[in-house]
Amino acid sequence: MSEGRIEGLSHITLITRDLDRMTTIIEQALGGREIYSSGDDTFSLSREKFFDVGGLWIAVMEGESLPSRTYNHIAFKILPTAIEDYRRGIETLGLEVRESRPRVEGEGHSLYFYDDDNHLFELHTGTLEERLERYRQGRNP
């Protein structure tokens, strides 16, 4: 193994067939801010944009959409009081909301939605510590 260890998340790259539509989704549904656009220049595999979403670097590149939808997803932390505002924004964009999986009380609430390229996003109100504490209590606390 090389020196050191993983320091944290560097970035997430998503492939999209429509950079402009994905820009709208990231800015309006996730509250992201565009920080770079390659324009017609391609330093990587294709045209790309970079966004800051809650301090995370999200890279978006032009390419083919995912062939199908799965439960693989990216989850962003939000405040519990903001979930309905996010839901309204997502619905305004015409994005498909996926029903949340069954949950036990105390592990937080989630809002899932698909973009036009079959990526699944989750907006989640809980933390890892809260979920682990709830799971330690068992099914019937």
C-alpha positions as CSV (number, residue, x, y, z in Angstrom):
1,M,0.0,0.0,0.0
2,S,1.2,3.5,-0.7
3,E,2.0,6.0,2.0
4,G,-0.9,7.5,3.9
5,R,-4.5,6.7,3.7
6,I,-7.7,8.0,2.2
7,E,-8.2,11.6,3.3
8,G,-11.8,11.9,2.2
9,L,-13.9,12.3,-0.8
10,S,-12.3,14.1,-3.7
11,H,-15.2,14.4,-6.2
12,I,-18.1,12.6,-7.8
13,T,-18.4,12.4,-11.5
14,L,-21.7,11.9,-13.3
15,I,-22.2,11.4,-17.0
16,T,-25.1,13.2,-18.7
17,R,-26.4,13.5,-22.2
18,D,-27.4,17.1,-21.6
19,L,-25.1,19.4,-19.7
20,D,-27.5,22.3,-19.6
21,R,-30.4,20.2,-18.2
22,M,-28.0,18.7,-15.6
23,T,-26.9,22.2,-14.7
24,T,-30.5,23.2,-14.0
25,I,-31.0,20.0,-11.9
26,I,-27.9,20.5,-9.8
27,E,-28.5,24.2,-9.3
28,Q,-32.2,24.1,-8.6
29,A,-32.8,20.7,-7.1
30,L,-29.6,20.4,-5.1
31,G,-28.7,24.1,-4.5
32,G,-25.4,23.6,-6.2
33,R,-23.2,26.4,-7.7
34,E,-21.4,26.0,-11.0
35,I,-17.7,26.7,-10.6
36,Y,-16.2,25.7,-14.0
37,S,-17.4,25.0,-17.5
38,S,-15.1,23.6,-20.2
39,G,-17.1,25.1,-23.0
40,D,-15.9,23.5,-26.2
41,D,-12.5,22.7,-24.7
42,T,-12.0,19.2,-23.5
43,F,-9.3,18.6,-21.0
44,S,-10.8,15.3,-20.1
45,L,-12.9,12.8,-22.1
46,S,-15.7,15.3,-23.1
47,R,-17.2,18.7,-22.3
48,E,-17.6,19.0,-18.5
49,K,-18.8,21.3,-15.7
50,F,-17.8,21.4,-12.1
51,F,-20.2,22.3,-9.2
52,D,-20.0,22.9,-5.5
53,V,-22.8,21.1,-3.8
54,G,-22.6,21.6,0.0
55,G,-18.8,21.7,-0.2
56,L,-18.6,18.6,-2.4
57,W,-17.0,18.8,-5.9
58,I,-19.5,17.3,-8.4
59,A,-18.1,16.9,-11.9
60,V,-20.6,16.4,-14.8
61,M,-19.4,15.2,-18.2
62,E,-21.2,14.7,-21.5
63,G,-21.8,11.1,-22.5
64,E,-24.4,8.3,-22.6
65,S,-27.0,8.0,-19.9
66,L,-27.1,5.0,-17.6
67,P,-29.1,2.2,-19.3
68,S,-31.4,1.6,-16.3
69,R,-32.3,2.8,-12.9
70,T,-31.0,1.1,-9.8
71,Y,-30.8,1.9,-6.0
72,N,-27.2,3.0,-6.4
73,H,-27.3,6.6,-5.2
74,I,-25.7,9.7,-3.9
75,A,-27.1,11.0,-0.6
76,F,-26.9,14.6,0.5
77,K,-27.5,15.8,4.1
78,I,-30.3,18.3,4.5
79,L,-32.2,19.8,7.5
80,P,-35.5,18.1,8.4
81,T,-37.3,21.4,8.0
82,A,-36.2,21.7,4.4
83,I,-37.5,18.4,3.0
84,E,-40.8,19.8,1.7
85,D,-39.1,22.8,0.0
86,Y,-36.8,20.4,-1.8
87,R,-39.7,18.2,-2.8
88,R,-41.5,21.2,-4.4
89,G,-38.4,22.2,-6.3
90,I,-37.8,18.6,-7.6
91,E,-41.4,18.3,-8.7
92,T,-41.3,21.8,-10.4
93,L,-38.4,20.4,-12.5
94,G,-40.6,17.5,-13.5
95,L,-38.2,14.9,-12.0
96,E,-39.5,11.5,-10.8
97,V,-39.6,11.2,-7.0
98,R,-39.0,7.6,-5.9
99,E,-40.8,6.5,-2.7
100,S,-38.5,6.1,0.3
101,R,-37.8,2.6,1.6
102,P,-39.5,1.6,4.8
103,R,-37.8,3.1,7.8
104,V,-37.8,2.7,11.5
105,E,-38.5,5.8,13.6
106,G,-35.3,7.7,14.4
107,E,-33.1,7.0,11.4
108,G,-34.1,10.1,9.6
109,H,-36.2,10.8,6.5
110,S,-35.3,10.7,2.9
111,L,-36.4,12.1,-0.4
112,Y,-35.2,10.2,-3.5
113,F,-35.4,11.4,-7.1
114,Y,-34.1,10.4,-10.5
115,D,-32.5,12.8,-13.0
116,D,-32.9,12.4,-16.7
117,D,-29.9,10.1,-17.0
118,N,-31.1,7.5,-14.4
119,H,-28.9,8.7,-11.5
120,L,-30.7,8.4,-8.2
121,F,-30.2,11.1,-5.6
122,E,-31.2,11.1,-2.0
123,L,-31.8,14.0,0.3
124,H,-31.5,12.7,3.8
125,T,-32.2,14.3,7.2
126,G,-30.2,11.9,9.5
127,T,-26.6,11.2,10.3
128,L,-24.6,8.0,10.6
129,E,-24.4,8.4,14.3
130,E,-28.2,8.7,14.6
131,R,-28.8,5.7,12.4
132,L,-26.3,3.5,14.3
133,E,-27.8,4.6,17.7
134,R,-31.3,3.7,16.4
135,Y,-30.1,0.3,15.1
136,R,-28.5,-0.5,18.4
137,Q,-31.9,-0.3,20.0
138,G,-33.3,-3.1,17.8
139,R,-36.6,-3.4,16.0
140,N,-38.8,-2.7,19.0
141,P,-37.2,-0.1,21.3
